[in-house]
Amino acid sequence: MTFTKTKLALGIATATLTMAGALVSPQAAAHSKAQRVAESANSRTEALEAQMNQMQQMMQSMQAELDRVRSEAARPSEDSAKVQELDQWMASQKALPAEKEHHDNTLFFRGGFAHSDQARNGVSIQSNVVPIVAQDQADTDAWYIGAGFDFSLTDDVWGMMDNTQVLAELMFEYKEFGGHVAGNGIAQNPTALVAAGTPRSVTVNQLTLTAAPKIKFMKDSAFRPWIIPIGLGLHVVSPPSESITVLNPGLMFGGGADYKIWKDIYIGADARYHLTGGAADGVNTDGYTAGGYIGLGF
């Protein structure tokens, strides 16, 4: 009897649990499905937000690129304006007349007065062997002509002095102290006095060659003074000395100034002194010159 009651109670309990499970299972299933739907919706929302952020970044990048393109597009107009301005300047320069390159070199021609410190004599004028005929001497004053050129070396004394040129001067000059100096008949030819009645006349002259540095001040000015601190001179005398010496070297000092009158044409004046330190076998060539010159620049 007891066993039957127990079996009946177990059957009732089992039926009760079965019914409870049947009632709970649909609710649990419904809850799981709702959770999955919610999670899926959240995932879609996050994905959408990520896509929107990505699109926003792309739009910002596109806007930056558009701004850069616009900035670069504005440059050609400025560059073209500069190119046009440069073309105009080049055209104006081509229209100017071509200028000749100038080196500040000068070719000059000189002339004026010369003076010798001592009167000249020589083998055909004076005779110390047979001084029986009156001996003539040339005058100490003379006229001279000459020419030369200046070659520019530096415009600023090699960086030591602004607006001051150093030039190399090469020059020659011819001086004539007398054209009809009576020669010594005995010294020339003993028969000359007998045949002609008077001795032959002698031309007393001198050729001087010089080389010297010339320092010229006030560059680019129309008026320009200059000096020659020291130079070398070589004098050729005629007639020769009694020892048949014709050459006498020495030193030269000088100064002057010139003025540009038109383009590269100059006029100027100078004075120079020649010092030889003594006579060469009786012929003294010390003296000075003073005169004017005309120069042509090239």
C-alpha positions as CSV (number, residue, x, y, z in Angstrom):
1,M,0.0,0.0,0.0
2,T,2.8,2.2,1.0
3,F,4.8,1.4,-2.1
4,T,1.8,2.3,-4.3
5,K,1.5,5.7,-2.6
6,T,5.2,6.4,-3.1
7,K,5.0,5.4,-6.8
8,L,2.0,7.6,-7.2
9,A,3.8,10.6,-5.6
10,L,6.7,10.1,-7.9
11,G,4.5,10.1,-10.9
12,I,2.8,13.3,-9.9
13,A,6.2,15.0,-9.3
14,T,7.5,13.9,-12.6
15,A,4.4,15.2,-14.4
16,T,4.7,18.4,-12.6
17,L,8.4,18.9,-13.6
18,T,7.6,18.0,-17.1
19,M,4.9,20.6,-17.3
20,A,7.1,23.2,-15.6
21,G,9.9,22.5,-18.2
22,A,7.4,22.8,-21.0
23,L,6.3,26.2,-19.7
24,V,9.9,27.5,-19.0
25,S,11.5,26.4,-22.3
26,P,9.6,28.8,-24.6
27,Q,10.3,31.8,-22.4
28,A,14.1,30.9,-22.3
29,A,14.1,30.5,-26.1
30,A,12.3,33.8,-26.5
31,H,14.9,35.5,-24.2
32,S,17.9,34.1,-26.1
33,K,16.4,35.2,-29.5
34,A,15.8,38.8,-28.2
35,Q,19.4,38.9,-26.9
36,R,20.8,37.8,-30.2
37,V,18.6,40.4,-32.1
38,A,19.9,43.1,-29.7
39,E,23.5,42.1,-30.2
40,S,23.1,42.0,-33.9
41,A,21.6,45.5,-33.9
42,N,24.4,46.8,-31.8
43,S,27.0,45.3,-34.2
44,R,25.3,46.9,-37.1
45,T,25.2,50.3,-35.3
46,E,28.9,50.1,-34.5
47,A,29.7,49.1,-38.1
48,L,27.6,52.0,-39.4
49,E,29.3,54.4,-37.1
50,A,32.7,53.1,-38.3
51,Q,31.7,53.5,-41.9
52,M,30.5,57.0,-41.2
53,N,33.8,57.9,-39.5
54,Q,35.7,56.5,-42.4
55,M,33.6,58.5,-44.9
56,Q,34.2,61.7,-42.9
57,Q,37.9,61.1,-42.9
58,M,37.8,60.5,-46.7
59,M,35.9,63.7,-47.2
60,Q,38.4,65.7,-45.1
61,S,41.2,64.2,-47.2
62,M,39.4,65.1,-50.4
63,Q,38.9,68.7,-49.1
64,A,42.6,69.1,-48.2
65,E,43.6,67.8,-51.7
66,L,41.1,70.1,-53.3
67,D,42.6,73.1,-51.4
68,R,46.1,72.0,-52.5
69,V,45.0,71.8,-56.1
70,R,43.4,75.2,-55.9
71,S,46.6,76.7,-54.4
72,E,48.8,75.2,-57.1
73,A,46.4,76.3,-59.8
74,A,46.9,79.9,-58.6
75,R,50.7,79.8,-59.0
76,P,51.0,79.7,-62.8
77,S,49.6,83.2,-63.1
78,E,52.3,84.6,-60.8
79,D,55.0,82.6,-62.6
80,S,53.8,83.7,-66.0
81,A,53.9,87.3,-64.8
82,K,57.5,86.9,-63.8
83,V,58.4,85.2,-67.0
84,Q,56.7,88.0,-69.0
85,E,58.6,90.6,-66.9
86,L,61.9,88.8,-67.6
87,D,61.2,88.6,-71.3
88,Q,60.5,92.3,-71.4
89,W,63.8,93.1,-69.6
90,M,65.7,90.8,-72.0
91,A,64.1,92.5,-75.0
92,S,65.0,96.0,-73.6
93,Q,68.6,94.8,-73.1
94,K,68.8,93.5,-76.6
95,A,67.6,96.8,-77.9
96,L,70.5,98.6,-76.3
97,P,73.5,99.3,-78.5
98,A,76.4,96.9,-77.9
99,E,79.1,98.5,-75.7
100,K,82.7,97.9,-76.4
101,E,84.7,96.3,-73.7
102,H,87.0,98.9,-72.1
103,H,90.3,98.0,-70.6
104,D,91.6,101.5,-69.7
105,N,94.6,101.2,-71.9
106,T,95.9,104.4,-73.7
107,L,97.9,105.2,-76.7
108,F,99.4,108.7,-76.4
109,F,101.5,111.2,-78.4
110,R,103.7,113.7,-76.7
111,G,105.6,116.9,-77.5
112,G,107.1,119.9,-75.8
113,F,110.2,121.5,-74.3
114,A,113.4,119.7,-73.1
115,H,116.4,121.0,-71.2
116,S,119.8,119.3,-70.6
117,D,121.8,120.1,-67.5
118,Q,125.0,120.4,-69.6
119,A,125.8,121.4,-73.1
120,R,126.4,118.5,-75.4
121,N,129.5,117.8,-77.3
122,G,130.9,114.8,-79.1
123,V,133.5,113.2,-81.4
124,S,132.5,115.4,-84.4
125,I,132.1,118.6,-82.4
126,Q,135.0,118.6,-79.9
127,S,138.6,117.5,-80.3
128,N,141.0,117.3,-77.4
129,V,143.8,116.1,-79.7
130,V,144.0,119.1,-82.0
131,P,141.9,121.9,-80.4
132,I,143.0,124.5,-82.8
133,V,139.7,125.3,-84.4
134,A,137.0,127.1,-82.5
135,Q,134.7,124.5,-81.1
136,D,130.9,124.9,-81.2
137,Q,128.5,123.4,-78.7
138,A,124.8,122.6,-79.0
139,D,122.2,124.5,-77.0
140,T,121.1,123.1,-73.6
141,D,117.4,123.6,-74.6
142,A,115.6,121.4,-77.1
143,W,112.2,120.3,-78.4
144,Y,110.9,116.8,-78.2
145,I,108.3,114.6,-79.7
146,G,107.4,111.1,-78.6
147,A,104.7,108.4,-78.2
148,G,103.9,105.5,-75.9
149,F,101.1,103.5,-74.4
150,D,99.7,102.7,-71.0
151,F,98.7,99.1,-70.1
152,S,96.3,98.7,-67.2
153,L,97.5,96.3,-64.5
154,T,95.0,96.9,-61.6
155,D,92.1,99.2,-60.7
156,D,92.8,99.3,-56.9
157,V,96.5,98.8,-56.4
158,W,95.9,95.0,-56.0
159,G,93.3,95.6,-53.3
160,M,95.2,98.2,-51.3
161,M,93.7,101.5,-52.5
162,D,90.3,102.1,-54.1
163,N,89.9,104.0,-57.3
164,T,93.6,104.0,-58.0
165,Q,95.0,102.4,-61.1
166,V,98.5,101.1,-61.7
167,L,99.6,101.0,-65.3
168,A,102.7,99.9,-67.1
169,E,104.0,102.7,-69.4
170,L,106.3,102.1,-72.3
171,M,107.5,105.2,-74.2
172,F,110.0,106.8,-76.5
173,E,110.9,110.4,-77.1
174,Y,113.2,112.2,-79.6
175,K,115.0,115.4,-78.5
176,E,116.9,117.7,-80.8
177,F,119.3,120.2,-79.3
178,G,120.6,121.7,-82.5
179,G,120.5,121.0,-86.2
180,H,123.4,123.2,-87.4
181,V,126.1,122.9,-84.8
182,A,129.5,123.6,-86.4
183,G,131.7,120.6,-86.2
184,N,135.5,120.6,-85.5
185,G,137.1,120.3,-88.9
186,I,140.2,118.7,-87.5
187,A,138.2,116.1,-85.6
188,Q,136.0,115.4,-88.6
189,N,138.4,115.4,-91.5
190,P,141.5,117.6,-91.9
191,T,140.7,118.1,-95.5
192,A,137.1,119.2,-94.9
193,L,138.1,122.6,-93.7
194,V,140.3,123.2,-96.8
195,A,137.8,121.8,-99.3
196,A,134.7,123.5,-98.0
197,G,136.1,126.4,-96.1
198,T,134.0,125.5,-93.0
199,P,133.6,122.2,-91.1
200,R,130.5,120.2,-91.7
201,S,127.5,120.9,-89.4
202,V,126.3,118.4,-86.9
203,T,122.8,117.5,-85.7
204,V,122.9,117.0,-81.9
205,N,120.0,114.8,-80.8
206,Q,119.0,112.1,-78.4
207,L,116.6,109.2,-78.4
208,T,115.2,108.0,-75.0
209,L,113.4,104.8,-74.3
210,T,111.6,104.4,-70.9
211,A,109.6,101.8,-69.0
212,A,107.9,102.7,-65.8
213,P,104.9,102.0,-63.5
214,K,102.4,104.8,-63.5
215,I,100.0,105.3,-60.6
216,K,96.8,107.0,-61.7
217,F,94.3,108.4,-59.2
218,M,90.5,109.2,-59.2
219,K,89.4,106.3,-61.4
220,D,86.1,106.9,-63.4
221,S,86.7,110.7,-63.1
222,A,87.1,112.9,-66.1
223,F,90.2,114.6,-64.5
224,R,92.9,112.2,-63.4
225,P,96.3,113.1,-61.9
226,W,99.1,110.6,-62.0
227,I,102.7,110.0,-60.9
228,I,105.7,107.9,-61.9
229,P,107.6,107.1,-58.7
230,I,110.6,105.7,-60.6
231,G,111.3,104.3,-64.0
232,L,114.1,103.0,-66.2
233,G,115.4,105.1,-69.1
234,L,117.9,104.3,-71.8
235,H,119.4,107.3,-73.7
236,V,120.9,107.0,-77.2
237,V,123.1,110.0,-78.0
238,S,124.2,111.4,-81.4
239,P,126.9,112.3,-82.1
240,P,128.6,109.7,-79.9
241,S,131.1,110.6,-77.3
242,E,134.8,110.9,-78.1
243,S,135.1,107.3,-76.9
244,I,132.3,106.3,-79.4
245,T,129.8,105.7,-76.6
246,V,126.2,106.1,-77.6
247,L,124.2,104.5,-74.7
248,N,123.7,106.0,-71.3
249,P,121.1,104.3,-68.9
250,G,119.4,106.1,-66.0
251,L,116.3,106.7,-64.0
252,M,113.2,108.7,-64.7
253,F,110.7,110.4,-62.4
254,G,107.5,112.1,-63.5
255,G,104.0,113.4,-62.9
256,G,101.1,114.8,-64.8
257,A,97.3,114.8,-65.3
258,D,94.9,114.3,-68.1
259,Y,91.3,115.2,-68.9
260,K,88.7,113.2,-70.9
261,I,87.3,115.6,-73.5
262,W,85.1,113.2,-75.4
263,K,84.5,109.4,-75.2
264,D,88.0,107.9,-75.0
265,I,90.0,110.9,-76.1
266,Y,92.2,112.6,-73.5
267,I,94.4,115.7,-73.3
268,G,97.1,116.1,-70.7
269,A,100.3,117.6,-69.5
270,D,103.3,116.1,-67.9
271,A,106.8,116.8,-66.6
272,R,109.7,114.3,-66.3
273,Y,113.2,114.3,-65.0
274,H,115.9,112.0,-66.3
275,L,118.9,111.2,-64.0
276,T,121.9,109.2,-65.2
277,G,124.2,109.7,-62.3
278,G,127.1,111.1,-64.4
279,A,128.5,111.7,-67.8
280,A,129.1,108.8,-70.2
281,D,132.6,109.4,-71.6
282,G,132.1,113.2,-71.5
283,V,128.4,113.2,-72.6
284,N,125.9,114.1,-69.9
285,T,122.2,113.3,-70.6
286,D,120.6,114.5,-67.3
287,G,117.7,116.9,-67.8
288,Y,113.9,117.3,-67.9
289,T,111.0,117.6,-70.3
290,A,107.7,119.4,-69.9
291,G,104.9,119.4,-72.4
292,G,101.5,118.1,-73.4
293,Y,100.0,115.0,-74.9
294,I,96.9,113.6,-76.5
295,G,95.7,110.1,-75.6
296,L,93.4,107.6,-77.2
297,G,91.8,105.0,-74.9
298,F,91.3,101.4,-76.0
